[in-house]
């Protein structure tokens, strides 16, 4: 996987997880999902999102 596909935008994460963009934004703001803010935009590492999602489902 290339770096460009490893880094995801907020809309890409919302689609990947099947939730609304607003939900991802709220989770990112509250630190509930692994994210980094670059300027005004949130960015997400696909591997961290997948790991987070697997752990969330296991609980």
DRENPA-3360 file (N, C-alpha, C; in nm, 2 decimals, always signed):
BEGIN
1 = XXXXXXXX = +0.09/-0.12/+0.00/+0.00/+0.00/+0.00/+0.09/+0.12/+0.00 ~ +0.06/+0.22/-0.08/+0.14/+0.34/-0.09/+0.09/+0.44/+0.02 ~ +0.18/+0.53/+0.04/+0.15/+0.63/+0.15/+0.03/+0.71/+0.11 ~ +0.01/+0.74/-0.01/-0.11/+0.82/-0.05/-0.24/+0.74/-0.02 ~ -0.24/+0.61/-0.02/-0.36/+0.53/+0.02/-0.36/+0.51/+0.17 ~ -0.25/+0.52/+0.24/-0.25/+0.50/+0.38/-0.31/+0.62/+0.46 ~ -0.30/+0.74/+0.40/-0.36/+0.86/+0.47/-0.49/+0.88/+0.41 ~ -0.59/+0.89/+0.50/-0.73/+0.91/+0.46/-0.79/+1.04/+0.50;
9 = XXXXXXXX = -0.88/+1.10/+0.43/-0.95/+1.22/+0.47/-1.07/+1.18/+0.55 ~ -1.13/+1.28/+0.61/-1.25/+1.26/+0.69/-1.37/+1.19/+0.61 ~ -1.40/+1.24/+0.49/-1.50/+1.17/+0.41/-1.47/+1.02/+0.37 ~ -1.34/+1.00/+0.35/-1.30/+0.86/+0.32/-1.31/+0.77/+0.44 ~ -1.28/+0.82/+0.56/-1.30/+0.74/+0.68/-1.45/+0.71/+0.71 ~ -1.53/+0.82/+0.69/-1.67/+0.80/+0.71/-1.73/+0.69/+0.62 ~ -1.69/+0.69/+0.49/-1.73/+0.59/+0.40/-1.67/+0.45/+0.43 ~ -1.55/+0.45/+0.47/-1.48/+0.32/+0.51/-1.55/+0.26/+0.63;
17 = XXXXXXXX = -1.59/+0.34/+0.72/-1.66/+0.28/+0.85/-1.81/+0.28/+0.84 ~ -1.87/+0.34/+0.74/-2.01/+0.34/+0.72/-2.09/+0.42/+0.82 ~ -2.03/+0.54/+0.85/-2.09/+0.63/+0.94/-2.09/+0.77/+0.88 ~ -2.16/+0.86/+0.94/-2.16/+1.00/+0.88/-2.03/+1.07/+0.90 ~ -2.01/+1.17/+0.81/-1.89/+1.26/+0.83/-1.89/+1.33/+0.96 ~ -2.01/+1.37/+1.00/-2.03/+1.45/+1.13/-1.99/+1.36/+1.24 ~ -2.02/+1.23/+1.24/-1.98/+1.14/+1.35/-1.83/+1.13/+1.35 ~ -1.76/+1.11/+1.24/-1.62/+1.10/+1.24/-1.56/+1.23/+1.29;
25 = XXXXXXXX = -1.61/+1.35/+1.25/-1.56/+1.48/+1.30/-1.57/+1.49/+1.45 ~ -1.69/+1.45/+1.50/-1.71/+1.45/+1.65/-1.61/+1.36/+1.72 ~ -1.60/+1.24/+1.67/-1.50/+1.15/+1.73/-1.36/+1.20/+1.73 ~ -1.32/+1.26/+1.62/-1.19/+1.32/+1.61/-1.17/+1.43/+1.71 ~ -1.27/+1.52/+1.71/-1.26/+1.63/+1.81/-1.25/+1.59/+1.95 ~ -1.31/+1.48/+1.99/-1.32/+1.43/+2.12/-1.21/+1.33/+2.15 ~ -1.12/+1.30/+2.05/-1.01/+1.20/+2.07/-1.06/+1.06/+2.08 ~ -1.17/+1.03/+2.03/-1.23/+0.89/+2.03/-1.18/+0.80/+1.92;
33 = XXXXXXXX = -1.12/+0.86/+1.82/-1.07/+0.79/+1.70/-0.93/+0.84/+1.67 ~ -0.83/+0.76/+1.63/-0.70/+0.80/+1.60/-0.70/+0.90/+1.48 ~ -0.65/+1.02/+1.51/-0.65/+1.12/+1.40/-0.55/+1.23/+1.43 ~ -0.51/+1.30/+1.32/-0.42/+1.41/+1.34/-0.48/+1.53/+1.26 ~ -0.46/+1.65/+1.31/-0.51/+1.77/+1.24/-0.40/+1.84/+1.17 ~ -0.41/+1.85/+1.04/-0.31/+1.93/+0.96/-0.38/+2.05/+0.91 ~ -0.34/+2.17/+0.97/-0.41/+2.29/+0.94/-0.55/+2.28/+0.99 ~ -0.65/+2.29/+0.90/-0.79/+2.28/+0.93/-0.85/+2.15/+0.90;
41 = XXXXXXXX = -0.77/+2.06/+0.85/-0.82/+1.93/+0.80/-0.77/+1.81/+0.89 ~ -0.86/+1.72/+0.91/-0.83/+1.60/+0.99/-0.78/+1.50/+0.89 ~ -0.68/+1.42/+0.93/-0.62/+1.31/+0.85/-0.61/+1.19/+0.94 ~ -0.63/+1.07/+0.88/-0.63/+0.95/+0.95/-0.55/+0.84/+0.88 ~ -0.47/+0.76/+0.95/-0.39/+0.65/+0.90/-0.48/+0.53/+0.89 ~ -0.49/+0.48/+0.77/-0.58/+0.36/+0.74/-0.55/+0.25/+0.84 ~ -0.42/+0.22/+0.86/-0.39/+0.11/+0.95/-0.43/+0.13/+1.09 ~ -0.42/+0.26/+1.14/-0.47/+0.29/+1.27/-0.62/+0.28/+1.28;
49 = XXXXXXXX = -0.69/+0.33/+1.18/-0.83/+0.32/+1.18/-0.88/+0.18/+1.18 ~ -0.82/+0.09/+1.10/-0.86/-0.05/+1.09/-0.83/-0.12/+1.23 ~ -0.72/-0.09/+1.29/-0.68/-0.15/+1.42/-0.78/-0.10/+1.53 ~ -0.81/+0.03/+1.53/-0.91/+0.09/+1.62/-1.05/+0.02/+1.60 ~ -1.09/+0.01/+1.48/-1.22/-0.05/+1.45/-1.23/-0.20/+1.49 ~ -1.12/-0.27/+1.47/-1.12/-0.41/+1.52/-1.13/-0.42/+1.67 ~ -1.06/-0.34/+1.74/-1.06/-0.34/+1.88/-1.20/-0.29/+1.94 ~ -1.26/-0.20/+1.87/-1.39/-0.15/+1.91/-1.49/-0.26/+1.90;
57 = XXX = -1.48/-0.33/+1.79/-1.58/-0.44/+1.76/-1.56/-0.56/+1.86 ~ -1.44/-0.58/+1.90/-1.41/-0.69/+1.99/-1.46/-0.67/+2.13 ~ -1.50/-0.55/+2.17/-1.54/-0.52/+2.30/-1.69/-0.54/+2.32;
% end
